Amino acid sequence: MRKPLYFVATLPPYMIRQEVSAMKKEIATRWGPKHALKSPPHITLVPPFRWPEAKEEQLKNVLFQFAKHNHGFHVVLEDFGRFGQRVIFVHIRHNAALARLHYDLCAHLDHTIGLHCPSHHPFRPHMTIAHRDLTRDLFPKVWQTFAERRYQRHYTASHLSLLKHNGRHWEIVAEYPLG
């Protein structure tokens, strides 16, 4: 049996999750791509990784210990961005505290339990609203809509979340307050 997939993220407050989820639903309804609906709106800190289910409690404990020694930070969501012609996202204004949290978390996981953060991509925090099933043919239409749209929100990130894939979508299995 394959090890389950997990990832670590920080999630925005409920009202912002509702707004970003509405954008994902709009894309699914108007153009069809719905893969982004499989996870709650989030900022990925540790991308998906496989971990033995028998060691899930160990992972949860390490995340709890890390979170209690780190502090919340301000996040500014500002309009939209894209990666090539396959991903559209809510843009996050540059944030040194968020970048530091990512790098410190990766180092902590590596040091404590030997979990290596994938390093094939630089850390570019964002909140995805369309990806994977967004085809190259559809991309220009969807991107034009969001490239012209304005969206600005801010909040204090106060928790880390551990998410686990259940075979159909991502579920929040634990949340850890920062500080």
N, C-alpha and C positions, 0 to 999 in steps of 0.2 A: 504494500500500500504506500502511495506517495505521501510525503510529508505535506501538511497543509501550508497554504500561502498566508503570510501575514504582511502588514506594513505598519509603520508608525507615522502619525500625522498630528497636526493640530487642526481642530475644527473651529469654524467661526461660531458666534452665538446663534441661537435658534432663528431669529428674524433674518439674519443674513443667509443662513442655510436655506431658508424658505425662498428668498429672492433668487439665489443662485440655482436652486433646484427648479424654479419656475423657468429660468433661462434654458436649462437642459431639456425641460418638457416642451418648451416652445420649439427648440431645434428638432426634437423627435416628432412633434406634431406637424410642423411645416415642411420638413425635409426628410425625415425618416431616421437619421442617426440617433440611436438610443443607448449606445454602450455606456456613455458617461452617467446614465441614470443608475448604474450598478453600484455606485459608491456615493456616500454623502459628500457634499462639498467639503473640501479639505485642502490643506497645504501639506504635501508629502515631506516628511523629514527623513525617513528611511524607506526607500522603494521596496516593492514586494520581494520577499525572500521566503524560502522554505525553512521550516523549523519543526523538529519532532513534537508532536502533540503531547507526548509524555513529559516534555520539558517546558510546556507552556507556563506553568507556575513559576519556574525559574526565570523565564523571560519577563513575566509580569513583575516579579520582585525586583529585578534589575531596573526595569523602567520606573517603578515606584521610587526606588532609592535615588535614581538620577533626577526625577522630577522634583522631589522635595528639596534638592540642593540647587535648583535653578529657579529663576523668577519669570513672571509674566512679562510681556513686552507688547508694545503698540504695533498694530498692523494697519496699513493703509491700502485699501483696494482702490485701484484707479484705472478705469476704462478696460480695454481688452487688448490682448496680444495673440500671437500665433507662433507656432514652431512649424516652419515650412508650410506645406499645404495639407497637413494632416491633423493638426491640433489647434483648437481655439480655446482661449482661457481668459479668466479675469486676471488682469495684471496686478501685481503686488509691487508697490513702490519699494525701492532698495531699502533693506533693513539689516543693519549690521548685527543686531541682537538675534534676529532669526537665523542669519548665516552662522553666527557663533554657536547657537543652540544645535544646529544641524551637525556642525563639525565636532562639537563636544560630545554629542550623543553618539555619533559614529565611533569616536575614539573610545568612549566608555563601553559600548557594546563589544568592540573588538577586544579591549583589555579584560573585561570581566567574564565574557562567555564565548569569546572567539568568533563573534558574528561580524563579518566584514560588510560594510556598506559598499554596494556596487559603485565603482569609481569611473565607469565608462562615460558618464555625463557630468558636466559641472553642475553645481547646485544652482538651479534657477527656479526659485519659488514661484508658484502660480496656482490658480484654482481652475482646473479643467472643466469646460462646459461641452466640448465635443472632441472626440478622438476615435481611433481605431476604425469605426465603421463610417467615418466621414470620408467619402470618396473624393478623388481629385476632381471629378466632374461637379460635385456638389459644393466643394470648398469655396469657389469664388462667390457663389450666391450667399452662403451663410456668412462668410467673412465680410462681405460688403455690408450686411445688416449690422454686424457687431462693430466693425471698424468705425462706423458713423455714430454709434450709440455712446452715450456718456453714462458712466456708473462710478460713483464715489461713495465709499463707506469707510469707516475706521472703527477699530475695536481693540480691546486688550486681550491678547491670547493668554489664557489662564490654565490650560490643560494640555497634556499629551494624551493621545488616544492610540490604542492598539486595535487594529482591525484585522479580521480573519475572513478569508473567502470560504463561503459555505457550499461552493459548487455552482452557484447561480449569481450571487452578488456578495458584496463586502458587508460585514456586520461589525459594529463596535463591540468588542469583547471586554474592554477595560478602559477607564479614563483615570488619569493621574493629575491632581492639581499641582501646578508649578508653585514652588515656594513653600 
